[in-house]
Each structure stands twice: as structure tokens, then as C-alpha cells.
């Protein structure tokens, strides 16, 4: 499984610094793989509406784009920050921890 993550918008946004970062989930230790898989399931990520940019957002708002690829399925969701849903918020935080780490 591969997760691509990017951030855009916000007060200190610099387009050249917002390139997607990729996380190879299968290369993580098993407990961390399991945590990410559980967060994907709990957030019902693959059931969320597909989007590549927020439908509406206040000017200067920050948003996150997550793309999850596994086998022949791929799903992209753009989320306005701060993410309000508990499991979805946990997923974003966990992915950020691994791509920034």
C-alpha cells in the first residue's frame, strides 16, 4: 500500500514546497502498518467522495490531499484543515508523522 500526502493553502503557503510525499506502508514495522490500516478502515476512507481540491474553502485555507493506492484501487480525497472527524483526523496525523519523520 502506498499513501501520497500533500498540503496546500494556508498563510505561509509556498507552492514549490508542497510537493506530494509518499509513504510506502509495507515498509513500516507491522504495528505501524496495522495502525494505518485500522485508521483507513475506521475513517471509511474509500467510501469518502473522491476529490482533488476542496469544493469550497475560505480564502487562504489550508487543505490536505491524501491518495491511497493498493493493488488496482486508488482513491484521492482532499480535506479542509482542521480535519474534524476523529478517525480521519487520526489518519492525517499518522500519515504526517511518517512522511515528516
C-alpha angles and dihedrals in degrees: 000000000000127000121194117198132187137167127210139170125029132115098291097039117151111182094210091058097051099080114144116262120212129220119198100209094192090062093059123093112273096255091054092046089052092049092053093046091050092049091049090052095043092049091048086227096172091051093055117103111270112247137158098194133019115275092221130000137160115262110278093014118152121234138181127220119205124186118186119194123186122163108314096342126089129173130183126197129179115207130194113232130271093046108218103193113093099222093037091048089050090051093052092047093048093048091047090050091055099042093045094040 
